Amino acid sequence: MIDTSPSLVIVEDDPAFARTLRRSFERRGYRVCHVASPEDLAAIMAEQDFDYAVVDLKLGNASGLTCVQMLHAADPGMRIVVLTGFASIATAVEAIKLGASHYLAKPANTDDIEEAFGRDQGDPTVPLEGRKSSIKTVEWEYIHATLVECDFNISETARRLGMHRRTLARKLEKRQLR
């Protein structure tokens, strides 16, 4: 008998969050696999195909954008949702360019993710915010964009930003990338 349940891969390095997502999606009838790194994803992709993917943006020292690229290359029709604790315009744009279907800020629940899987088009009725960005937000966006360019290499990012590595590390500890 062929299993027709939708298949999902969760790429998340936080085991507790991954376990919660996995259980929730399994209760909804999904066949779920969990991996914690791009290397683990490559290994499991060699064994099976997936209909859906949930990818954390920051995977330890690795970038979830690499996983988005791998998944999209394997199946351009796959619905991929990227999750992150501190969203930035730069990573949202890159995730969509690399093949993500949607980009959600944590905390996101299973309902949010499943709704994102079902969205095929953008929503032109989304309200435009008239509030200007604070200096801290602009700084964070610039730091995050540089981190993405450097594939989350802290030393190289600090060099490009012209700051000491420890200063950058302290700033990142205040606004973690999860």
PANUKOL-824234 format. One record per residue (C-alpha): x, y, z; residue in one letter; residue number from 1; chain. Coordinates in steps of 0.001 Angstrom, whole numbers, plus 500000, padded with zeros to 6 digits. Layout:
BEGIN
MIPA      X      Y      Z code pos unit
MIPA      X      Y      Z    A NUM    A
...
END
This chain:
BEGIN
MIPA      X      Y      Z code pos unit
MIPA 500000 500000 500000    M   1    A
MIPA 501358 503416 499017    I   2    A
MIPA 501434 506099 501708    D   3    A
MIPA 499882 509271 500262    T   4    A
MIPA 500436 511429 503357    S   5    A
MIPA 502317 514633 502655    P   6    A
MIPA 506018 514406 503510    S   7    A
MIPA 507835 517114 505433    L   8    A
MIPA 511441 517709 506385    V   9    A
MIPA 512222 519967 509335    I  10    A
MIPA 515706 521490 509265    V  11    A
MIPA 516158 522828 512803    E  12    A
MIPA 519083 522706 515229    D  13    A
MIPA 516961 523283 518358    D  14    A
MIPA 515909 519735 519322    P  15    A
MIPA 513040 520825 521592    A  16    A
MIPA 511476 523099 518968    F  17    A
MIPA 511984 520454 516259    A  18    A
MIPA 510343 517800 518441    R  19    A
MIPA 507342 520067 519072    T  20    A
MIPA 506944 520835 515365    L  21    A
MIPA 507379 517201 514425    R  22    A
MIPA 504684 515988 516813    R  23    A
MIPA 502282 518689 515729    S  24    A
MIPA 502708 517924 512028    F  25    A
MIPA 502482 514168 512610    E  26    A
MIPA 499138 514697 514367    R  27    A
MIPA 498008 516480 511196    R  28    A
MIPA 498902 513478 509051    G  29    A
MIPA 502333 514425 507735    Y  30    A
MIPA 505245 512003 507449    R  31    A
MIPA 508024 513975 509121    V  32    A
MIPA 511820 513758 509091    C  33    A
MIPA 514054 515993 511166    H  34    A
MIPA 517640 517008 510437    V  35    A
MIPA 519846 519589 512145    A  36    A
MIPA 522377 520616 509486    S  37    A
MIPA 522886 521036 505741    P  38    A
MIPA 525043 517892 505743    E  39    A
MIPA 522280 515841 507381    D  40    A
MIPA 519789 517280 504889    L  41    A
MIPA 521945 516254 501931    A  42    A
MIPA 522160 512703 503304    A  43    A
MIPA 518412 512335 503818    I  44    A
MIPA 517605 513928 500450    M  45    A
MIPA 519592 511136 498800    A  46    A
MIPA 517152 508646 500348    E  47    A
MIPA 513766 510328 499932    Q  48    A
MIPA 511786 513203 498459    D  49    A
MIPA 509672 515722 500356    F  50    A
MIPA 506576 517760 499563    D  51    A
MIPA 507256 520410 502205    Y  52    A
MIPA 510157 521813 504215    A  53    A
MIPA 510515 524010 507286    V  54    A
MIPA 514009 525491 507509    V  55    A
MIPA 515503 527455 510390    D  56    A
MIPA 517606 530334 509103    L  57    A
MIPA 520445 529883 511590    K  58    A
MIPA 521716 526329 512046    L  59    A
MIPA 524595 526557 514500    G  60    A
MIPA 527395 527990 512374    N  61    A
MIPA 525623 527141 509118    A  62    A
MIPA 523058 529078 507133    S  63    A
MIPA 519600 527697 506455    G  64    A
MIPA 519759 529527 503119    L  65    A
MIPA 522079 526754 501918    T  66    A
MIPA 519356 524240 502761    C  67    A
MIPA 516717 526296 500922    V  68    A
MIPA 518936 526290 497847    Q  69    A
MIPA 519500 522511 498073    M  70    A
MIPA 515798 521761 498537    L  71    A
MIPA 514698 524038 495707    H  72    A
MIPA 517316 522570 493353    A  73    A
MIPA 516054 519058 494131    A  74    A
MIPA 512380 520002 493614    D  75    A
MIPA 511407 523493 492432    P  76    A
MIPA 507772 522739 493300    G  77    A
MIPA 508485 522007 496968    M  78    A
MIPA 506829 524387 499443    R  79    A
MIPA 509624 525724 501678    I  80    A
MIPA 509025 527931 504709    V  81    A
MIPA 511969 529649 506395    V  82    A
MIPA 511735 530399 510128    L  83    A
MIPA 513894 532846 512042    T  84    A
MIPA 513928 534506 515418    G  85    A
MIPA 515061 537878 514119    F  86    A
MIPA 513856 538481 510614    A  87    A
MIPA 515658 540902 508352    S  88    A
MIPA 514820 542239 504939    I  89    A
MIPA 518114 540930 503537    A  90    A
MIPA 517544 537320 504576    T  91    A
MIPA 513876 537403 503578    A  92    A
MIPA 514793 538550 500083    V  93    A
MIPA 517576 535965 499764    E  94    A
MIPA 515360 533141 501035    A  95    A
MIPA 512683 533924 498450    I  96    A
MIPA 515262 534292 495668    K  97    A
MIPA 516700 530886 496583    L  98    A
MIPA 513300 529193 496389    G  99    A
MIPA 511510 529618 499716    A 100    A
MIPA 507751 529931 499456    S 101    A
MIPA 507424 531960 502615    H 102    A
MIPA 509442 533498 505445    Y 103    A
MIPA 508080 533587 509000    L 104    A
MIPA 509443 535123 512179    A 105    A
MIPA 509501 532936 515284    K 106    A
MIPA 507525 532197 517250    P 107    A
MIPA 505489 530571 514513    A 108    A
MIPA 503170 527675 515163    N 109    A
MIPA 502000 524808 512995    T 110    A
MIPA 498913 526748 511877    D 111    A
MIPA 501094 529632 510653    D 112    A
MIPA 503424 527271 508814    I 113    A
MIPA 500627 525259 507235    E 114    A
MIPA 498940 528486 506103    E 115    A
MIPA 502258 529571 504565    A 116    A
MIPA 502492 526236 502703    F 117    A
MIPA 499102 526971 501136    G 118    A
MIPA 499871 530503 499989    R 119    A
MIPA 500764 530579 496313    D 120    A
MIPA 500814 534329 495838    Q 121    A
MIPA 501631 537472 497736    G 122    A
MIPA 498983 539580 499446    D 123    A
MIPA 498736 543102 497998    P 124    A
MIPA 496440 544140 500857    T 125    A
MIPA 499157 543802 503497    V 126    A
MIPA 499228 547164 505260    P 127    A
MIPA 502245 549330 504580    L 128    A
MIPA 503823 550494 507775    E 129    A
MIPA 504499 554194 507905    G 130    A
MIPA 506762 553954 510931    R 131    A
MIPA 510417 554715 510281    K 132    A
MIPA 513068 552245 511341    S 133    A
MIPA 515050 553033 514461    S 134    A
MIPA 518816 553388 514300    I 135    A
MIPA 519140 550094 516190    K 136    A
MIPA 516929 548344 513623    T 137    A
MIPA 518891 549796 510711    V 138    A
MIPA 522150 548730 512393    E 139    A
MIPA 520782 545226 512994    W 140    A
MIPA 519609 544914 509371    E 141    A
MIPA 523043 545980 508121    Y 142    A
MIPA 524850 543568 510447    I 143    A
MIPA 522502 540744 509458    H 144    A
MIPA 522890 541456 505725    A 145    A
MIPA 526669 541353 506141    T 146    A
MIPA 526387 538087 508106    L 147    A
MIPA 524435 536564 505227    V 148    A
MIPA 527033 537762 502705    E 149    A
MIPA 529726 536108 504841    C 150    A
MIPA 527711 532882 505247    D 151    A
MIPA 527418 533598 509005    F 152    A
MIPA 531202 533725 509510    N 153    A
MIPA 531549 536052 512521    I 154    A
MIPA 535241 536894 511995    S 155    A
MIPA 534770 537841 508344    E 156    A
MIPA 531618 539829 509157    T 157    A
MIPA 533442 541788 511870    A 158    A
MIPA 536294 542513 509464    R 159    A
MIPA 533896 543805 506786    R 160    A
MIPA 532030 545921 509328    L 161    A
MIPA 535274 547342 510704    G 162    A
MIPA 534594 546239 514264    M 163    A
MIPA 536273 543952 516735    H 164    A
MIPA 535043 540358 516633    R 165    A
MIPA 534113 540434 520350    R 166    A
MIPA 532066 543606 519857    T 167    A
MIPA 530110 541914 517072    L 168    A
MIPA 529701 538771 519189    A 169    A
MIPA 528231 540865 522029    R 170    A
MIPA 525782 542550 519648    K 171    A
MIPA 524739 539156 518294    L 172    A
MIPA 524206 537769 521802    E 173    A
MIPA 521720 540580 522473    K 174    A
MIPA 519686 539730 519367    R 175    A
MIPA 520182 536074 518655    Q 176    A
MIPA 519575 534777 515133    L 177    A
MIPA 517329 531857 516012    R 178    A
END
